[in-house]
Amino acid sequence: MSAREEQWFSAKALAGLPGMPGTQQNVTAKAKRDGWACRKRSGKGGGREYAFSSLPIATQAALLKAAEPAARAARAAQGEPAGAPGEYDAEALWAWAATRPASLQKEGERRAALLDQVMVLVNGGQPFRAAAKAVAEQHADATPGTLKNWYYGVNGQPGARHFARHDWPAALIPRYAGRTEKAPCSPEAWDVFKADYLRLEQPSANSCYRRLTQLAEVNGWTIPSVKALLRRLREEVGEVAVCLAREGAEAAMRRYPAQQRDRSVFHALEAVNADGHKFDVFVRFPGMGPKEKGRAMLTVWQDLYSGKILAWRVSQTESSDSYRLSFADLLRDYGIPRHIYVDNGRGIASKMLTGGSATRYRGKVTAEDPLGLFTQLVGSDGIHWTTPYHGQAKPIERAFRDMCDDIAKHPEFAGAYTGNTPMNKPENYGKRAIELEAFLAVVERGIREHNARPGRRAAICAGRSFDAVFQESYQANAHRIPRPTRGQLRKWLLTLERATADKTTGAIHVLGNRYWSEPLARLAGLPANRRRVMVAFDPDNLHAGVQVETLDGREICFAPCLHATGFNDTQAARDHARNKAAYKRATKEQLEAQRRMDTARLGQLLEEADDGTEPPTPSEQKVTHGVFQPVRKVVGSDIREDEQEEVSPEERYRFDETVEMLARMRRRERL
């Protein structure tokens, strides 16, 4: 119980306190002499108790100080912060204080320091007013009244005495916040302004306000100024929501800070990423006429650890062939990576490359899909799908930005630059087209300079070039980088296509050519789904034969091309007959090797198994097999045929003769 709650004190409790005599009798005498307010003491012993307000200042301070430990223990038992005179949320108080400006936080600390000085004097026995006056005399920026307001509170705000001493710097922060009243605005007008302003067409605030003014005059709405409406929009709707409504989802997502990912977790060639970039340059490809031109597509593979461009190819369109051939260059020059980061584009995500990947979402996925080349090489868990056109997901996007400036705008391409958008066409748009050979030479020099350029600011580079960073890590981890075999390289350099073997012979037809080998004969006669195979071939040399594999990548055989011959080519006919006879002879030998029991021996075994018993005599059949014929009805009658009268042959003949005569009359024949 605090001293303020214990309003009355006995002479025994007061004896010896500051400002009081040392004995109980002298306290009673002093009370009578000074006229203290008193009352009879309840309980045993009787006597009198004296009011707290009648006691000297020094005695009051001593009573408060003596009662503080008990009051603190009571507050702690109730879960209240230690030393807090009132109940409040200290965490919420300091969280609010953190939102105030630094100047106001310093003002709270200054006020707490001044009140600390006042309370030292008060605890020493001085009245608060006297203590506040003494402190104010030492500080020109404080008055006794101000110190009193800070301590006791003013205008409904609690003072410092309602808070623990260590919370005073937060509790004494000025709470004025300027004008908070909003300008009046009719709810209907506010809804109209939001509907008009928050559109992807991005109308100006002034045009929206003019339309709102017209509606307000007709409907009698109250509207504030356009600046007041914009302030309210920022406060209630929020900047990001306004950006989403007026600029779209992509612009709103740019307000969210990008994730910084550390690529030093890899070593050189452990992870690569790929993408395609269409150059803003007109190029004339082989086979085009003098007035024809197109734009080249660059397919690039980049090392994620160093940022170096490892392999690239140029084609007219982005296709699975450009990714396959450029990746074959990477395998030949450096080795096999462990992780591949690609987007879900049509070229890179084709079934021939990424078929069988667990998270491949491109086209219809069926159980008969072939196992893609990437999937065979790094496994399904080694293929990682990224967001298209997202630089944070694929660092190759950052390299493309450099190429747009260093390569597409190269002096040798003057007059062939198209501009990066239809609105940014140069004045000399379409003046010329670069021959493919000259274009490739500039691209090669540009990529070589891109890799060798020093001063890179990436954390892993530290001012070095991509080449230097890659080479250092590549040499240190060479023993961890597998190299492809000749067979693997040949597979990547060939075109893959799915085909179905012929049902009768097992031959395979690809681009108008026929391929066959003896192992393919095993596919003859199988169901169609079991005759589907993968064929690898060189599109520039179709007569060189094809490599045949199962859909899951198991090798079957190499099948040469069966060339068509002239009708009168007797030598080709003899060669074909000789090969056919050899095939027939080999097939017979294979059959005899498997058939180890002849038919005579089989008949002997069946005869020995016969026990010689007579077959049982068939019992008399109890079921009579009837002969059933359809029941015919006379045309136009409901009488069944079996119910009609018997017709004699003479009557049938006369009837038939009459019918024939009527038919001849219809044909207008003479009788």
C-alpha positions in Angstrom: 0.0 0.0 0.0 1.4 3.4 -1.0 1.4 6.4 1.3 -1.3 8.1 -0.7 -3.6 5.2 -0.2 -2.9 5.1 3.6 -4.3 8.5 4.4 -4.0 8.3 8.3 -0.9 7.5 10.4 -0.4 6.8 14.1 2.0 8.8 16.3 4.1 5.6 16.7 4.4 5.3 12.9 5.5 8.9 12.6 8.0 9.0 15.4 11.6 9.4 14.1 10.7 10.3 10.5 12.2 13.4 8.9 10.4 16.5 10.3 9.1 14.5 13.3 10.2 14.1 17.0 11.9 10.9 18.0 9.3 9.7 20.6 5.6 9.0 20.3 4.7 11.5 23.1 6.5 14.3 21.4 4.7 13.5 18.1 1.4 13.7 19.9 2.4 17.0 21.5 3.5 18.4 18.1 0.2 17.4 16.6 -1.8 19.2 19.2 0.4 22.2 19.0 0.2 22.5 15.1 -3.4 21.5 14.9 -3.1 18.4 12.7 -6.3 16.8 11.4 -6.9 13.6 13.4 -9.4 10.8 14.0 -9.9 8.0 16.6 -7.9 4.9 15.8 -10.0 1.8 15.3 -8.9 -1.5 16.9 -7.2 -2.4 20.1 -5.3 0.2 22.1 -7.3 3.3 20.9 -5.4 6.5 20.3 -5.5 8.9 17.4 -4.4 8.9 13.7 -3.2 12.0 11.8 -4.0 13.0 8.2 -1.3 12.7 5.6 -2.0 16.2 4.3 -1.4 17.7 7.7 2.1 16.3 8.0 5.2 18.4 7.1 6.7 18.1 3.6 9.7 16.2 4.7 7.6 13.7 6.6 5.3 13.1 3.5 8.4 12.5 1.3 9.7 10.0 3.8 6.4 8.2 4.0 6.3 8.0 0.2 9.8 6.7 0.0 9.2 4.1 2.7 6.0 2.8 1.0 7.6 2.5 -2.5 9.1 -1.0 -2.1 5.8 -2.5 -1.0 4.0 -0.8 -3.8 6.5 -2.1 -6.3 6.2 -5.6 -5.1 2.4 -5.4 -5.3 2.6 -4.2 -8.9 5.0 -7.0 -9.8 2.6 -9.6 -8.3 -0.1 -8.2 -10.5 2.0 -8.3 -13.7 2.6 -4.6 -13.9 6.0 -3.3 -15.0 8.3 -2.8 -12.0 8.2 0.7 -10.7 5.2 1.7 -12.8 2.6 3.8 -10.8 -0.1 2.9 -13.3 -1.0 0.1 -15.7 0.2 0.5 -19.3 1.9 -1.4 -22.1 5.6 -0.5 -22.0 6.3 -2.3 -25.3 3.5 -0.5 -27.1 4.8 2.8 -25.6 8.3 2.4 -26.9 7.0 1.1 -30.3 5.0 4.4 -30.6 8.1 6.4 -29.5 10.1 4.8 -32.3 7.7 6.2 -34.9 8.3 9.8 -33.7 10.9 12.1 -35.3 14.3 12.1 -33.7 13.9 15.7 -32.6 10.8 14.8 -30.6 12.6 11.8 -29.1 15.4 14.1 -27.9 12.8 16.4 -26.4 11.4 13.5 -24.4 14.8 12.6 -23.1 15.4 16.3 -22.1 12.1 16.4 -20.2 12.8 13.2 -18.4 16.2 14.5 -17.3 14.7 17.7 -15.8 12.0 15.7 -13.9 14.7 13.5 -12.5 16.3 16.5 -11.0 13.0 17.6 -9.5 12.3 14.1 -8.0 15.8 14.0 -6.4 14.8 17.2 -4.5 11.4 15.8 -3.7 12.8 12.6 -2.4 15.1 14.7 -0.4 12.2 16.3 1.4 11.4 19.3 -0.7 7.8 20.1 -1.8 7.3 19.5 -5.5 6.5 23.1 -6.1 9.6 24.2 -4.4 11.7 21.5 -6.1 10.2 22.5 -9.5 11.0 26.2 -8.9 14.5 25.4 -7.9 15.1 23.3 -11.1 13.4 25.9 -13.3 15.7 28.6 -12.0 18.7 26.6 -13.3 17.2 26.1 -16.8 15.9 28.9 -18.9 13.8 26.6 -21.1 11.6 25.3 -18.3 9.1 26.9 -15.8 7.6 25.4 -12.6 4.2 25.2 -14.3 5.7 23.2 -17.2 7.5 20.8 -14.9 4.2 20.3 -13.0 2.3 19.6 -16.3 4.9 17.1 -17.3 4.7 15.2 -14.0 1.0 15.3 -13.3 -0.3 15.5 -16.9 -2.5 18.0 -18.7 -5.3 18.1 -21.3 -6.2 14.5 -20.7 -2.7 13.2 -21.3 -1.1 11.2 -18.4 1.9 12.7 -16.7 5.2 11.1 -15.8 3.9 9.9 -12.4 1.8 7.3 -14.2 4.8 5.7 -15.7 7.9 3.9 -14.4 11.0 6.1 -14.2 12.9 4.2 -16.9 9.9 4.8 -19.3 9.9 8.6 -18.9 11.9 9.3 -22.1 9.1 7.7 -24.1 6.2 8.9 -22.0 7.3 12.5 -22.1 7.6 12.7 -25.9 5.4 15.6 -27.2 2.2 14.2 -28.6 1.1 17.0 -30.9 0.8 15.7 -34.5 -0.4 18.8 -36.4 -3.7 19.0 -38.1 -5.4 15.6 -38.5 -8.9 16.6 -39.5 -9.9 15.7 -43.0 -11.6 18.0 -45.4 -15.3 17.0 -45.8 -16.1 14.8 -48.8 -19.3 13.0 -49.7 -18.9 9.2 -49.8 -20.4 9.1 -53.3 -17.9 11.7 -54.6 -15.0 9.8 -53.0 -16.1 6.5 -54.7 -16.4 8.3 -58.1 -13.0 9.8 -57.8 -11.4 6.4 -57.0 -13.2 4.7 -59.8 -12.1 7.3 -62.3 -8.5 7.8 -61.1 -7.5 4.2 -60.4 -7.5 3.0 -64.0 -4.8 1.6 -66.2 -5.4 4.4 -68.7 -3.8 6.7 -66.0 -6.0 9.7 -66.4 -4.6 12.9 -64.8 -5.9 13.9 -61.4 -7.1 17.3 -62.8 -9.2 15.6 -65.5 -10.8 13.3 -62.9 -11.5 16.3 -60.7 -13.2 18.2 -63.5 -15.5 15.2 -64.1 -16.1 14.9 -60.4 -17.0 18.6 -60.2 -19.6 18.2 -62.9 -21.3 15.3 -61.0 -21.0 17.1 -57.7 -22.9 20.1 -59.1 -25.7 17.9 -60.4 -26.0 15.7 -57.3 -25.2 18.2 -54.6 -22.1 16.5 -53.3 -19.4 18.1 -51.1 -15.9 17.7 -52.5 -12.5 19.0 -51.2 -9.6 20.2 -53.4 -7.8 17.9 -55.7 -4.7 17.9 -53.5 -6.8 16.9 -50.5 -8.3 14.0 -52.5 -4.8 12.8 -53.6 -3.5 13.0 -49.9 -6.5 10.9 -48.8 -5.8 8.5 -51.6 -2.2 8.0 -50.5 -3.3 7.5 -46.9 -6.2 5.2 -47.3 -5.4 3.3 -50.5 -1.6 3.3 -50.4 1.1 4.1 -52.9 1.6 0.4 -54.0 -2.1 -0.2 -54.5 -2.4 3.0 -56.6 0.6 1.8 -58.6 -1.1 -1.5 -59.2 -4.3 0.1 -60.3 -2.7 2.6 -62.7 0.5 0.9 -63.9 -0.2 -2.8 -63.6 1.1 -5.8 -61.6 4.6 -5.7 -63.0 5.2 -2.1 -61.9 3.8 -2.8 -58.5 6.1 -5.8 -58.0 9.1 -3.5 -58.8 8.2 -1.8 -55.5 9.1 -5.0 -53.7 12.9 -5.2 -53.1 14.6 -7.8 -55.2 16.2 -10.8 -53.5 20.0 -10.9 -53.5 21.3 -14.4 -54.1 24.9 -15.4 -53.6 26.2 -17.3 -56.5 29.5 -18.2 -54.7 27.7 -21.4 -53.5 28.6 -22.8 -56.9 31.9 -23.5 -58.6 32.7 -22.9 -62.3 30.5 -24.9 -64.6 28.5 -26.4 -61.7 25.4 -24.4 -62.8 24.5 -22.8 -66.1 21.6 -20.8 -67.4 20.4 -20.2 -70.9 18.1 -17.9 -72.9 17.6 -16.5 -76.3 17.9 -12.9 -77.4 16.7 -11.4 -80.7 19.1 -8.7 -82.0 17.7 -5.4 -83.1 19.7 -5.7 -86.3 18.6 -6.6 -89.8 20.6 -9.6 -91.1 20.6 -11.3 -94.5 20.7 -15.1 -94.1 21.9 -17.5 -96.8 19.1 -18.2 -99.3 17.5 -14.8 -98.9 17.1 -12.4 -101.8 18.8 -9.0 -102.1 15.7 -7.3 -100.7 15.0 -9.9 -98.0 16.2 -9.5 -94.4 15.5 -10.8 -90.9 16.6 -10.5 -87.3 19.0 -12.9 -85.8 18.3 -14.9 -82.7 21.2 -15.5 -80.3 21.1 -18.5 -78.1 23.5 -18.2 -75.1 24.7 -20.4 -72.3 26.2 -18.6 -69.3 28.1 -19.9 -66.2 26.2 -18.9 -63.1 29.3 -18.7 -60.8 31.4 -16.3 -62.9 29.0 -14.8 -65.3 31.1 -15.9 -68.3 29.3 -16.7 -71.6 30.4 -20.3 -72.4 28.7 -21.1 -75.7 26.4 -19.5 -78.2 24.7 -20.0 -81.6 22.9 -17.7 -84.0 19.8 -18.8 -85.9 16.8 -17.3 -87.6 14.4 -18.5 -84.9 14.7 -19.7 -81.3 14.3 -23.5 -81.5 15.3 -26.7 -79.8 18.0 -27.2 -82.4 19.8 -23.9 -81.5 19.7 -24.8 -77.8 20.9 -28.4 -78.5 23.8 -27.4 -80.7 25.0 -24.6 -78.5 24.9 -26.9 -75.5 26.9 -29.4 -77.5 29.6 -26.7 -77.9 29.5 -26.2 -74.1 29.9 -29.9 -73.5 32.8 -30.2 -76.0 34.8 -27.2 -74.7 34.2 -27.4 -70.9 32.3 -30.4 -69.6 29.0 -31.4 -68.1 27.3 -29.1 -65.6 25.2 -30.3 -62.7 22.4 -27.8 -62.8 20.6 -26.1 -65.7 18.4 -23.0 -65.1 16.0 -22.3 -68.0 12.6 -20.7 -68.5 9.6 -22.4 -70.0 10.1 -21.1 -73.5 8.9 -23.2 -76.5 12.4 -23.9 -77.7 14.2 -24.9 -74.5 11.2 -26.7 -73.0 10.6 -29.0 -75.9 10.1 -32.6 -75.2 13.3 -33.5 -77.0 15.4 -31.6 -74.5 13.4 -31.6 -71.2 11.0 -34.4 -71.6 10.5 -36.5 -68.4 11.3 -33.5 -66.1 9.0 -33.6 -63.1 8.0 -30.0 -63.2 7.9 -29.4 -66.9 4.7 -27.5 -67.7 4.8 -27.2 -71.5 2.3 -29.0 -73.8 0.5 -32.3 -73.0 2.4 -34.7 -70.8 1.9 -38.4 -71.6 3.4 -41.6 -70.5 4.9 -42.1 -74.0 6.9 -38.8 -73.8 10.6 -39.4 -74.6 13.3 -38.8 -72.0 14.8 -35.4 -73.0 18.5 -34.9 -73.6 18.8 -32.6 -70.6 16.9 -35.0 -68.4 19.3 -37.9 -69.4 22.3 -35.7 -68.7 21.6 -34.0 -65.4 18.4 -35.8 -64.2 15.0 -34.4 -63.5 16.2 -32.7 -60.3 19.0 -30.9 -62.2 16.6 -28.9 -64.4 15.3 -25.7 -62.7 12.6 -23.6 -64.2 12.7 -19.8 -63.9 10.5 -16.8 -64.6 10.8 -15.5 -68.2 12.2 -11.9 -68.7 13.3 -11.8 -65.0 16.8 -10.7 -64.5 17.0 -11.9 -60.8 16.0 -15.4 -61.9 18.4 -15.6 -64.9 21.5 -13.4 -64.8 21.8 -13.9 -68.6 19.2 -11.1 -68.9 21.8 -8.7 -67.5 24.3 -9.7 -70.2 21.7 -9.1 -72.9 21.4 -5.5 -71.8 25.2 -5.0 -72.4 24.9 -6.7 -75.8 22.1 -4.3 -76.9 24.6 -1.5 -76.5 27.9 -3.0 -77.4 26.9 -5.3 -80.3 23.6 -4.2 -81.7 24.8 -0.6 -81.9 28.2 -1.4 -83.3 29.6 1.0 -85.9 29.7 -1.9 -88.5 25.9 -2.3 -88.1 25.1 1.4 -88.9 22.0 1.5 -91.1 20.9 -2.0 -90.0 19.8 -1.1 -86.4 16.1 -1.4 -86.0 15.6 0.2 -82.6 14.5 -1.6 -79.5 10.8 -0.7 -79.9 8.6 0.4 -82.9 8.6 3.9 -81.3 12.4 4.1 -81.2 13.2 3.5 -84.9 16.3 5.4 -86.0 16.1 7.8 -88.9 18.1 5.4 -91.1 15.8 2.4 -90.3 15.9 -0.4 -92.9 18.7 1.2 -95.0 20.8 -2.0 -95.1 21.1 -5.5 -93.9 24.3 -7.2 -92.6 25.5 -10.4 -94.3 25.4 -13.3 -91.8 29.2 -13.9 -92.0 30.0 -10.3 -91.1 27.3 -10.3 -88.4 28.8 -13.5 -86.8 32.3 -11.9 -86.8 31.1 -8.9 -84.8 29.1 -11.0 -82.4 32.1 -13.2 -81.7 34.3 -10.2 -81.0 31.7 -8.6 -78.8 31.2 -11.8 -76.6 35.0 -12.3 -76.3 35.3 -8.7 -75.1 32.4 -9.1 -72.8 34.1 -12.0 -71.0 37.5 -10.4 -70.9 36.5 -6.9 -69.7 38.0 -6.1 -66.3 36.5 -4.1 -63.6 33.4 -6.2 -63.0 31.6 -5.1 -59.8 30.0 -8.4 -58.9 30.9 -9.7 -55.4 32.6 -12.8 -56.8 34.6 -10.8 -59.4 36.0 -8.1 -57.1 37.2 -6.0 -60.1 38.4 -9.0 -62.2 37.0 -10.2 -65.5 34.5 -13.0 -66.0 37.3 -15.0 -67.8 39.7 -14.7 -64.9 37.1 -15.7 -62.3 35.9 -18.7 -64.3 39.4 -19.9 -65.1 40.5 -19.8 -61.5 37.6 -21.8 -60.3 37.6 -24.2 -63.3 41.2 -25.2 -62.7 40.6 -25.7 -59.0 37.6 -27.9 -59.6 38.6 -29.7 -62.8 38.6 -33.1 -61.0 34.9 -32.5 -60.1 33.7 -31.7 -63.6 32.8 -34.8 -65.8 33.7 -34.8 -69.5 31.3 -36.2 -72.1 32.0 -39.3 -74.1 32.1 -39.4 -77.9 28.7 -41.1 -77.9 27.2 -38.3 -75.8 28.6 -35.6 -78.0 27.4 -37.4 -81.2 23.9 -37.6 -79.6 23.9 -33.8 -78.9 25.1 -33.0 -82.4 22.3 -35.0 -84.1 18.7 -34.1 -84.5 16.2 -36.1 -82.5 12.8 -37.2 -83.9 10.2 -39.6 -82.8 9.1 -42.3 -85.3 7.1 -45.5 -85.5 8.6 -48.7 -86.9 6.8 -50.5 -89.7 4.4 -53.1 -88.5 5.6 -55.7 -91.0 9.4 -55.2 -91.4 10.3 -52.8 -88.5 11.8 -50.3 -91.0 11.8 -46.6 -90.0 10.8 -43.8 -92.3 12.3 -40.3 -91.7 11.9 -37.3 -94.0 11.2 -39.6 -97.0 14.0 -42.0 -96.4 13.8 -45.6 -95.2 16.2 -47.1 -92.6 16.5 -50.7 -91.4 18.8 -53.0 -89.5 18.3 -56.5 -88.2 17.5 -55.5 -84.6 14.6 -53.5 -85.9 12.9 -56.7 -87.1 12.2 -57.5 -83.4 9.7 -54.6 -83.4 7.7 -56.0 -86.3 4.3 -57.3 -85.2 4.3 -55.4 -81.9 1.5 -53.0 -81.0 1.9 -49.4 -82.2 2.8 -48.0 -78.8 5.7 -50.5 -78.5 7.0 -49.7 -82.0 7.6 -46.0 -81.2 11.3 -45.1 -81.1 13.6 -42.1 -81.0 15.7 -41.5 -84.1 18.9 -39.4 -84.0 20.2 -38.2 -87.4 22.2 -35.5 -89.1 19.7 -33.4 -91.0 22.5 -32.3 -93.4 23.4 -36.0 -94.3 20.3 -38.1 -94.2 22.0 -41.0 -96.2 24.5 -41.5 -93.4 22.1 -43.5 -91.4 20.3 -43.0 -88.1 20.8 -44.0 -84.5 17.7 -45.7 -83.1 16.8 -45.6 -79.3 13.9 -46.4 -77.1 11.8 -43.6 -75.8 13.6 -43.8 -72.5 17.0 -43.4 -74.1 18.2 -47.1 -74.4 20.2 -47.8 -77.6 18.7 -50.2 -80.1 21.0 -50.1 -83.1 22.4 -48.1 -86.0 20.2 -48.3 -89.0 21.6 -47.5 -92.5 19.6 -45.9 -95.2 17.9 -48.2 -97.7 18.5 -46.3 -101.0 16.0 -46.6 -103.8 17.5 -48.1 -106.9 16.7 -47.9 -110.6 14.0 -50.3 -112.0 16.6 -51.9 -114.4 19.5 -51.9 -111.9 20.4 -55.6 -112.0 23.4 -55.3 -109.8 21.3 -53.7 -107.0 18.7 -56.4 -107.5 21.4 -59.1 -107.0 22.8 -57.4 -103.9 19.3 -57.1 -102.4 18.6 -60.8 -103.1 21.9 -61.8 -101.6 21.3 -59.7 -98.4 17.7 -61.1 -98.2 19.0 -64.7 -98.5 21.6 -64.0 -95.8 18.9 -62.5 -93.5 16.7 -65.6 -94.1 19.6 -68.0 -93.4 20.5 -66.1 -90.2 16.9 -66.1 -89.1 16.6 -69.9 -89.7 19.8 -70.5 -87.7 18.4 -68.4 -84.9 15.2 -70.4 -84.9 17.0 -73.8 -84.9 19.1 -72.6 -82.0 16.0 -72.0 -80.0 14.0 -75.1 -81.2 15.8 -77.9 -79.4 12.8 -80.4 -79.8 11.5 -81.6 -83.2 7.9 -82.5 -83.9 8.6 -86.3 -83.9 9.8 -86.1 -80.3 6.8 -83.9 -79.4 4.4 -86.6 -80.9 6.2 -89.3 -79.0 5.7 -87.5 -75.7 2.1 -86.9 -76.4 1.6 -90.7 -77.3 3.3 -91.7 -74.0 1.0 -89.4 -72.1 -2.1 -91.1 -73.5 -3.5 -93.7 -70.9 -5.4 -95.8 -73.6 -8.9 -95.3 -72.1 -11.8 -95.3 -74.5 -13.6 -92.0 -75.0 -17.0 -91.9 -73.3 -20.1 -92.6 -75.4 -22.2 -89.5 -75.9 -25.5 -89.6 -74.1 -28.8 -89.2 -75.9 -29.6 -85.6 -76.4 -32.7 -84.5 -74.7 -32.8 -81.1 -76.4 -34.5 -80.9 -79.8 -32.9 -78.3 -82.1 -35.7 -76.4 -83.8 -35.6 -74.7 -87.2 -36.8 -71.2 -86.8 -37.9 -68.9 -89.7 -39.1 -65.3 -89.6 -42.8 -65.0 -89.6 -44.0 -63.1 -92.6 -47.1 -61.0 -92.8 -49.4 -60.4 -95.7 -49.1 -56.8 -96.9 -52.0 -54.7 -95.6 -53.3 -57.5 -93.3 -52.9 -58.4 -89.7 -53.4 -62.2 -90.5 -50.4 -64.3 -89.8 -49.2 -66.5 -92.8 -49.8 -69.7 -90.9 -53.4 -68.7 -90.3 -54.2 -68.2 -94.1 -56.0 -70.8 -96.3 -54.0 -73.2 -98.4 -53.6 -72.0 -102.1 -53.5 -74.6 -104.9 -50.7 -74.5 -107.6 -53.3 -73.7 -110.3 -54.5 -70.6 -108.4 -50.9 -69.6 -107.7 -50.2 -69.8 -111.5 -53.2 -67.8 -112.5 -52.3 -65.1 -110.0 -48.7 -64.9 -111.2 -49.9 -64.7 -114.8 -52.2 -61.8 -113.9 -49.4 -59.9 -112.2 -47.1 -60.3 -115.2 -49.8 -59.0 -117.6 -50.3 -55.9 -115.4 -46.6 -55.3 -115.5 -46.5 -55.5 -119.3 -49.4 -53.1 -119.5 -47.5 -50.6 -117.4 -44.6 -50.9 -119.7 -47.0 -50.3 -122.6 -46.2 -53.6 -124.3 -48.6 -55.2 -126.7 -50.4 -58.2 -125.3 
